[in-house]
Amino acid sequence: MKKQSNERNPQSGSAFQAIRAIDYTVIFVRDMAAMRRFYEDVLGFPLRRELSPDWIEYRVGDNTLALGRRTRAPGRRSARTAH
């Protein structure tokens, strides 16, 4: 009789099975002030550090959640404005 196990075979399947935890997550935002109010005032996340007006980080358990304002490279147009 073959013994059944709930553990997956590490030699088969996706490479993502080796991931044990997520340590750092980045969310790109359009409105930093609104997102900051949401994460601090609504969710109550403590501010870990503010590296610039375009980059802030929160500690969420053992993880870091970073909010970044995406900036376009000079001379590049977004898909919305390109014709």
N, CA, C and O atoms as a MOPAC input file, in Angstrom:
PM7 MOZYME 1SCF
protein

 N      0.83800 1    -1.16600 1     0.00000 1
 C      0.00000 1     0.00000 1     0.00000 1
 C      0.89000 1     1.23900 1     0.00000 1
 O      1.82200 1     1.32700 1     0.79900 1
 N      0.61500 1     2.19800 1    -0.88700 1
 C      1.41200 1     3.40900 1    -1.00900 1
 C      0.94600 1     4.44400 1     0.01900 1
 O     -0.25000 1     4.69700 1     0.16400 1
 N      1.90300 1     5.03100 1     0.72400 1
 C      1.59100 1     6.04700 1     1.71600 1
 C      1.30600 1     7.36500 1     1.01300 1
 O      2.08100 1     7.79700 1     0.16000 1
 N      0.19100 1     8.00900 1     1.37100 1
 C     -0.15500 1     9.29900 1     0.78300 1
 C      0.43400 1    10.41400 1     1.62300 1
 O      0.51800 1    10.31100 1     2.84600 1
 N      0.83600 1    11.46800 1     0.95900 1
 C      1.42500 1    12.60200 1     1.64900 1
 C      0.81500 1    13.88100 1     1.12200 1
 O      0.48900 1    13.97100 1    -0.06200 1
 N      0.65800 1    14.86200 1     1.97400 1
 C      0.15400 1    16.16100 1     1.55100 1
 C      1.27100 1    17.04600 1     1.00800 1
 O      0.99700 1    18.09400 1     0.42400 1
 N      2.52900 1    16.63900 1     1.19300 1
 C      3.65200 1    17.42600 1     0.70700 1
 C      3.83200 1    17.20800 1    -0.78500 1
 O      3.69300 1    16.09300 1    -1.28900 1
 N      4.14300 1    18.29500 1    -1.48400 1
 C      4.38600 1    18.20000 1    -2.92000 1
 C      5.81000 1    17.77400 1    -3.17300 1
 O      6.70600 1    18.03300 1    -2.36900 1
 N      6.01000 1    17.12400 1    -4.28800 1
 C      7.34100 1    16.69400 1    -4.68000 1
 C      8.11700 1    17.92300 1    -5.14600 1
 O      7.71600 1    18.55000 1    -6.12600 1
 N      9.22700 1    18.29600 1    -4.47300 1
 C      9.97100 1    19.49500 1    -4.87200 1
 C     10.63000 1    19.36600 1    -6.23500 1
 O     11.04900 1    20.37200 1    -6.80800 1
 N     10.73300 1    18.16400 1    -6.76500 1
 C     11.37000 1    17.95700 1    -8.05700 1
 C     10.40100 1    18.17000 1    -9.22000 1
 O     10.83000 1    18.25600 1   -10.37100 1
 N      9.11700 1    18.25500 1    -8.93700 1
 C      8.14400 1    18.41100 1   -10.01700 1
 C      7.35300 1    19.69800 1    -9.82600 1
 O      7.33100 1    20.26200 1    -8.73300 1
 N      6.70900 1    20.15900 1   -10.88500 1
 C      5.84200 1    21.32300 1   -10.79100 1
 C      6.57400 1    22.62900 1   -11.02700 1
 O      7.65200 1    22.66700 1   -11.62000 1
 N      5.96000 1    23.69000 1   -10.54800 1
 C      6.41600 1    25.04700 1   -10.78600 1
 C      7.61200 1    25.41200 1    -9.90500 1
 O      7.75500 1    24.92000 1    -8.78600 1
 N      8.45800 1    26.28000 1   -10.43600 1
 C      9.57800 1    26.80900 1    -9.65700 1
 C      9.07100 1    27.66800 1    -8.50000 1
 O      9.78400 1    27.86400 1    -7.51600 1
 N      7.84300 1    28.18200 1    -8.61000 1
 C      7.27300 1    29.00700 1    -7.55400 1
 C      7.00100 1    28.21400 1    -6.28100 1
 O      6.79600 1    28.81500 1    -5.22600 1
 N      6.99400 1    26.91900 1    -6.34400 1
 C      6.77000 1    26.10100 1    -5.15600 1
 C      7.89700 1    26.27700 1    -4.14300 1
 O      7.70900 1    25.99900 1    -2.95900 1
 N      9.05700 1    26.73100 1    -4.58700 1
 C     10.19100 1    26.92200 1    -3.68800 1
 C     10.05500 1    28.19900 1    -2.85100 1
 O     10.79400 1    28.37600 1    -1.88300 1
 N      9.12700 1    29.08700 1    -3.20700 1
 C      8.94800 1    30.33600 1    -2.46400 1
 C      8.35900 1    30.02200 1    -1.09400 1
 O      7.33400 1    29.35000 1    -0.98100 1
 N      9.02100 1    30.51700 1    -0.06800 1
 C      8.56400 1    30.28800 1     1.31000 1
 C      7.80900 1    31.50000 1     1.86500 1
 O      6.90700 1    31.34700 1     2.68800 1
 N      8.17900 1    32.70300 1     1.41200 1
 C      7.54800 1    33.91700 1     1.91500 1
 C      7.81700 1    35.06500 1     0.94800 1
 O      8.74200 1    35.00600 1     0.13700 1
 N      7.01400 1    36.08500 1     1.04300 1
 C      7.22200 1    37.31900 1     0.28800 1
 C      7.74100 1    38.34200 1     1.28900 1
 O      7.09900 1    38.59100 1     2.30900 1
 N      8.90300 1    38.94000 1     1.00600 1
 C      9.52100 1    39.87000 1     1.94000 1
 C      9.29000 1    41.32400 1     1.56200 1
 O      9.26200 1    42.19200 1     2.43400 1
 N      9.12300 1    41.59900 1     0.27100 1
 C      9.07900 1    42.97700 1    -0.20400 1
 C      8.07800 1    43.07300 1    -1.33100 1
 O      8.16600 1    42.33000 1    -2.30900 1
 N      7.12300 1    43.98500 1    -1.20400 1
 C      6.10600 1    44.17900 1    -2.23300 1
 C      6.07500 1    45.65100 1    -2.61000 1
 O      6.08700 1    46.51600 1    -1.73400 1
 N      6.03600 1    45.94300 1    -3.90600 1
 C      5.96600 1    47.31700 1    -4.39000 1
 C      4.65100 1    47.50400 1    -5.13400 1
 O      4.29600 1    46.70500 1    -6.00000 1
 N      3.93500 1    48.56500 1    -4.78600 1
 C      2.71700 1    48.94500 1    -5.49100 1
 C      2.96200 1    50.32500 1    -6.07600 1
 O      3.27400 1    51.26700 1    -5.34700 1
 N      2.82000 1    50.44600 1    -7.38900 1
 C      2.97800 1    51.74200 1    -8.03800 1
 C      1.63600 1    52.45300 1    -8.02500 1
 O      0.61100 1    51.87500 1    -8.38900 1
 N      1.64900 1    53.71000 1    -7.60300 1
 C      0.41400 1    54.47500 1    -7.40900 1
 C      0.44200 1    55.75700 1    -8.21700 1
 O      1.50800 1    56.27700 1    -8.54900 1
 N     -0.73600 1    56.25700 1    -8.52900 1
 C     -0.84600 1    57.54300 1    -9.23300 1
 C     -0.98400 1    58.69400 1    -8.24500 1
 O     -0.40400 1    59.76100 1    -8.44200 1
 N     -1.75400 1    58.47500 1    -7.18300 1
 C     -2.03000 1    59.53300 1    -6.20700 1
 C     -1.42500 1    59.12500 1    -4.86300 1
 O     -2.06700 1    58.44100 1    -4.06600 1
 N     -0.19200 1    59.54900 1    -4.62300 1
 C      0.52300 1    59.14100 1    -3.42300 1
 C     -0.17900 1    59.62000 1    -2.15900 1
 O     -0.25500 1    58.87600 1    -1.18100 1
 N     -0.69400 1    60.85400 1    -2.15900 1
 C     -1.34900 1    61.38400 1    -0.95800 1
 C     -2.57600 1    60.55000 1    -0.58800 1
 O     -2.78200 1    60.23900 1     0.58500 1
 N     -3.37900 1    60.19300 1    -1.57000 1
 C     -4.57100 1    59.38400 1    -1.30700 1
 C     -4.20200 1    57.98800 1    -0.81600 1
 O     -4.83500 1    57.46500 1     0.10100 1
 N     -3.19300 1    57.39100 1    -1.41400 1
 C     -2.77600 1    56.04800 1    -0.99500 1
 C     -2.15400 1    56.08000 1     0.39700 1
 O     -2.33300 1    55.15600 1     1.18900 1
 N     -1.43300 1    57.14000 1     0.67900 1
 C     -0.83000 1    57.26500 1     2.01300 1
 C     -1.92200 1    57.38100 1     3.07400 1
 O     -1.84000 1    56.74000 1     4.12200 1
 N     -2.95000 1    58.20200 1     2.80400 1
 C     -4.07700 1    58.30200 1     3.74100 1
 C     -4.74400 1    56.94600 1     3.94000 1
 O     -5.08600 1    56.57700 1     5.06400 1
 N     -4.92800 1    56.20300 1     2.84700 1
 C     -5.57600 1    54.89900 1     2.92700 1
 C     -4.76600 1    53.92700 1     3.78300 1
 O     -5.30400 1    53.32200 1     4.71000 1
 N     -3.48500 1    53.77500 1     3.47800 1
 C     -2.67300 1    52.79200 1     4.19200 1
 C     -2.41300 1    53.18700 1     5.64500 1
 O     -2.33100 1    52.31600 1     6.51100 1
 N     -2.28100 1    54.48300 1     5.92500 1
 C     -2.01200 1    54.91400 1     7.29300 1
 C     -3.28700 1    55.09400 1     8.11100 1
 O     -3.38400 1    54.58100 1     9.22500 1
 N     -4.27100 1    55.82200 1     7.56600 1
 C     -5.46600 1    56.16900 1     8.33200 1
 C     -6.52400 1    55.06800 1     8.33800 1
 O     -7.13900 1    54.80500 1     9.37200 1
 N     -6.73900 1    54.42700 1     7.19800 1
 C     -7.77700 1    53.39900 1     7.11800 1
 C     -7.25400 1    52.05300 1     7.60500 1
 O     -7.87200 1    51.41800 1     8.46000 1
 N     -6.10800 1    51.61200 1     7.06100 1
 C     -5.57400 1    50.30100 1     7.43600 1
 C     -4.70000 1    50.34800 1     8.68800 1
 O     -4.47900 1    49.32100 1     9.32900 1
 N     -4.20900 1    51.52400 1     9.03300 1
 C     -3.39900 1    51.66200 1    10.24200 1
 C     -1.98700 1    51.12800 1    10.14200 1
 O     -1.39000 1    50.78300 1    11.16100 1
 N     -1.43500 1    51.05000 1     8.93400 1
 C     -0.06700 1    50.56200 1     8.77100 1
 C      0.91500 1    51.61400 1     9.27100 1
 O      0.79700 1    52.78200 1     8.90200 1
 N      1.88000 1    51.22900 1    10.10000 1
 C      2.87300 1    52.19500 1    10.56600 1
 C      3.89700 1    52.48700 1     9.46400 1
 O      4.37500 1    51.57900 1     8.78400 1
 N      4.22000 1    53.75800 1     9.30600 1
 C      5.22000 1    54.16400 1     8.33000 1
 C      6.58400 1    53.65500 1     8.77400 1
 O      7.01400 1    53.89700 1     9.90200 1
 N      7.25300 1    52.95300 1     7.88000 1
 C      8.60600 1    52.46300 1     8.19200 1
 C      9.64400 1    53.51300 1     7.83900 1
 O     10.50000 1    53.85100 1     8.65600 1
 N      9.56400 1    54.03300 1     6.60800 1
 C     10.46600 1    55.10700 1     6.18400 1
 C      9.93900 1    55.75300 1     4.91400 1
 O      9.20700 1    55.14200 1     4.13500 1
 N     10.33200 1    57.00500 1     4.73000 1
 C      9.99300 1    57.76300 1     3.52900 1
 C     11.29800 1    58.16600 1     2.87100 1
 O     12.01400 1    59.03800 1     3.36300 1
 N     11.60100 1    57.52000 1     1.74900 1
 C     12.87300 1    57.78800 1     1.07100 1
 C     12.81200 1    59.02600 1     0.19600 1
 O     13.83500 1    59.66000 1    -0.06400 1
 N     11.61000 1    59.37100 1    -0.26000 1
 C     11.39300 1    60.56800 1    -1.06800 1
 C      9.88600 1    60.78600 1    -1.13300 1
 O      9.13000 1    59.93400 1    -0.66600 1
 N      9.43000 1    61.89900 1    -1.69500 1
 C      7.98200 1    62.08300 1    -1.86500 1
 C      7.36900 1    61.03100 1    -2.79700 1
 O      6.15200 1    60.84800 1    -2.81300 1
 N      8.20300 1    60.35100 1    -3.56100 1
 C      7.72200 1    59.34200 1    -4.50800 1
 C      7.94000 1    57.91400 1    -4.02400 1
 O      7.68000 1    56.97500 1    -4.77600 1
 N      8.41100 1    57.71900 1    -2.78800 1
 C      8.67500 1    56.35300 1    -2.30500 1
 C      8.52800 1    56.29900 1    -0.79000 1
 O      9.29600 1    56.93100 1    -0.06500 1
 N      7.53000 1    55.53600 1    -0.30700 1
 C      7.35400 1    55.33500 1     1.12700 1
 C      7.17900 1    53.84600 1     1.40800 1
 O      6.71500 1    53.09000 1     0.55500 1
 N      7.55200 1    53.44500 1     2.60400 1
 C      7.50200 1    52.03200 1     2.96000 1
 C      6.78600 1    51.83300 1     4.28300 1
 O      6.91500 1    52.63700 1     5.20600 1
 N      6.02800 1    50.74700 1     4.35800 1
 C      5.32000 1    50.34900 1     5.56700 1
 C      5.79200 1    48.96400 1     5.97500 1
 O      6.16400 1    48.14900 1     5.13100 1
 N      5.77300 1    48.70900 1     7.26500 1
 C      6.06100 1    47.36600 1     7.77000 1
 C      4.72500 1    46.68600 1     7.98500 1
 O      3.86700 1    47.19000 1     8.71000 1
 N      4.55600 1    45.53400 1     7.35000 1
 C      3.32300 1    44.76500 1     7.46900 1
 C      3.73300 1    43.36900 1     7.91300 1
 O      4.09300 1    42.53100 1     7.08700 1
 N      3.67900 1    43.12000 1     9.20800 1
 C      4.17900 1    41.85900 1     9.72900 1
 C      5.67500 1    41.76100 1     9.47600 1
 O      6.43200 1    42.66500 1     9.82900 1
 N      6.09300 1    40.66700 1     8.86800 1
 C      7.49900 1    40.48800 1     8.51700 1
 C      7.83300 1    41.06300 1     7.14600 1
 O      8.97000 1    40.94800 1     6.68700 1
 N      6.86500 1    41.67400 1     6.49400 1
 C      7.02800 1    42.15500 1     5.12100 1
 C      7.13800 1    43.66900 1     5.05900 1
 O      6.70000 1    44.37800 1     5.96500 1
 N      7.72900 1    44.14900 1     3.97900 1
 C      7.76900 1    45.57500 1     3.68000 1
 C      6.86900 1    45.82100 1     2.48500 1
 O      6.98900 1    45.16000 1     1.45300 1
 N      5.96300 1    46.78500 1     2.63700 1
 C      5.09400 1    47.20800 1     1.54700 1
 C      5.55500 1    48.59400 1     1.12900 1
 O      5.50800 1    49.52800 1     1.93000 1
 N      5.99700 1    48.74000 1    -0.10600 1
 C      6.47100 1    50.02900 1    -0.61700 1
 C      5.45200 1    50.58900 1    -1.58600 1
 O      4.91000 1    49.86800 1    -2.42400 1
 N      5.19400 1    51.88900 1    -1.46400 1
 C      4.37400 1    52.61100 1    -2.43500 1
 C      5.30800 1    53.51000 1    -3.22200 1
 O      6.04900 1    54.30900 1    -2.64900 1
 N      5.26500 1    53.37500 1    -4.53000 1
 C      6.12200 1    54.18200 1    -5.38400 1
 C      5.30800 1    54.88900 1    -6.44100 1
 O      4.38300 1    54.31500 1    -7.01600 1
 N      5.65100 1    56.11700 1    -6.69300 1
 C      5.00100 1    56.85400 1    -7.77200 1
 C      5.82800 1    56.63600 1    -9.02500 1
 O      7.00300 1    57.00100 1    -9.08100 1
 N      5.21000 1    56.04500 1   -10.01400 1
 C      5.91900 1    55.76300 1   -11.26300 1
 C      6.11800 1    57.06500 1   -12.02100 1
 O      5.19200 1    57.85700 1   -12.19000 1
 N      7.32900 1    57.26200 1   -12.46600 1
 C      7.63200 1    58.43900 1   -13.27900 1
 C      8.02500 1    57.97200 1   -14.66800 1
 O      8.69900 1    56.95400 1   -14.82700 1
 N      7.60500 1    58.71000 1   -15.65300 1
 C      7.93900 1    58.36600 1   -17.04200 1
 C      9.32500 1    58.86100 1   -17.37400 1
 O      9.77800 1    59.88400 1   -16.86000 1
 N      9.98800 1    58.12700 1   -18.23600 1
 C     11.29300 1    58.56200 1   -18.73100 1
 C     11.08900 1    59.80600 1   -19.58900 1
 O     10.08500 1    59.90000 1   -20.29500 1
 N     12.01300 1    60.76000 1   -19.54500 1
 C     11.88000 1    61.97500 1   -20.36100 1
 C     11.72600 1    61.63300 1   -21.83600 1
 O     12.42600 1    60.77200 1   -22.37100 1
 N     10.79700 1    62.32600 1   -22.47800 1
 C     10.59700 1    62.13000 1   -23.90900 1
 C      9.70400 1    60.96100 1   -24.27000 1
 O      9.40300 1    60.77400 1   -25.44900 1
 N      9.27200 1    60.17200 1   -23.31100 1
 C      8.40100 1    59.04500 1   -23.60300 1
 C      6.95900 1    59.45500 1   -23.42000 1
 O      6.62200 1    60.19700 1   -22.49800 1
 N      6.12100 1    58.97400 1   -24.29500 1
 C      4.69300 1    59.27200 1   -24.21400 1
 C      3.96600 1    58.01100 1   -23.78300 1
 O      4.36300 1    56.89900 1   -24.13200 1
 N      2.91100 1    58.19500 1   -23.02800 1
 C      2.13000 1    57.04100 1   -22.60100 1
 C      1.32000 1    56.52300 1   -23.77100 1
 O      1.14000 1    57.22200 1   -24.76800 1
 N      0.83100 1    55.30000 1   -23.65300 1
 C      0.02900 1    54.69600 1   -24.71200 1
 C     -1.24300 1    55.49700 1   -24.95500 1
 O     -1.76400 1    55.49500 1   -26.07000 1
 N     -1.75500 1    56.18600 1   -23.93100 1
 C     -2.97400 1    56.97000 1   -24.07400 1
 C     -2.76800 1    58.18400 1   -24.96000 1
 O     -3.68100 1    58.58600 1   -25.68200 1
 N     -1.55900 1    58.78500 1   -24.91600 1
 C     -1.35200 1    60.00900 1   -25.69100 1
 C     -0.69700 1    59.73700 1   -27.04800 1
 O     -0.66100 1    60.62000 1   -27.90500 1
 N     -0.18800 1    58.54100 1   -27.24400 1
 C      0.46100 1    58.24200 1   -28.52100 1
 C     -0.59800 1    58.03200 1   -29.59900 1
 O     -1.62900 1    57.40400 1   -29.35800 1
 N     -0.33600 1    58.55600 1   -30.76900 1
 C     -1.28400 1    58.39100 1   -31.88600 1
 C     -0.62700 1    57.66400 1   -33.01900 1
 O     -1.25700 1    57.42700 1   -34.04900 1

